Amino acid sequence: MATKTHFCKSPGALDPLNERDLTDVEQPKLPHGLRFRTADEAGPKAAVQAHPDAWVLSTYTAEA
């Protein structure tokens, strides 16, 4: 928890929940020939690999 690692000085300061509807967000437009894939379509191995591919210093693995 953030309060235990000194990112936050007062307990409860991270409690507020900020949320909004995403109905006004435009659908993303991909370049011609590309499409979105879900983790189900890609399979578990590819879904796990997407994390370290996106965040270079990630130590996330399927074994973790």
C-alpha positions in Angstrom: 0.0 0.0 0.0 1.3 3.5 -0.8 1.0 4.7 2.8 3.3 1.9 3.9 5.9 2.8 1.4 5.9 6.5 2.3 4.4 7.7 -0.9 1.5 9.2 1.1 1.9 10.8 4.5 -1.6 10.5 5.7 -3.7 7.3 5.7 -6.9 7.7 3.8 -5.5 10.4 1.5 -5.8 8.0 -1.5 -9.3 7.0 -0.7 -11.3 9.3 -3.0 -12.6 7.6 -6.1 -12.5 9.6 -9.3 -14.6 8.2 -12.1 -16.4 9.4 -15.2 -18.4 8.0 -18.0 -16.4 7.2 -21.1 -19.3 7.6 -23.4 -18.0 10.9 -24.8 -14.5 9.4 -25.7 -14.0 8.9 -29.4 -13.3 5.5 -30.7 -9.6 5.2 -31.5 -8.6 5.2 -35.1 -5.9 2.7 -36.1 -3.7 3.0 -39.3 -5.0 1.0 -42.2 -4.2 -2.7 -41.9 -4.0 -2.7 -38.1 -6.6 -3.8 -35.6 -7.0 -4.2 -31.8 -6.8 -7.7 -30.4 -8.0 -8.9 -27.0 -6.0 -11.0 -24.7 -8.4 -13.9 -25.5 -7.5 -13.6 -29.2 -3.8 -13.3 -28.6 -3.6 -16.1 -26.0 -2.2 -16.1 -22.5 1.5 -16.2 -23.5 1.2 -13.1 -25.7 -1.0 -11.3 -23.2 1.7 -11.7 -20.5 4.5 -10.7 -22.9 2.7 -7.5 -23.8 3.4 -6.2 -20.3 7.2 -6.2 -20.4 7.1 -5.2 -24.1 5.2 -2.0 -23.0 7.2 -1.3 -19.8 10.9 -2.1 -20.4 11.9 -2.3 -16.7 9.0 -4.7 -15.9 9.8 -8.0 -14.3 6.3 -9.4 -14.9 6.4 -13.0 -16.2 3.9 -15.8 -16.6 5.6 -17.5 -13.7 5.0 -14.5 -11.4 
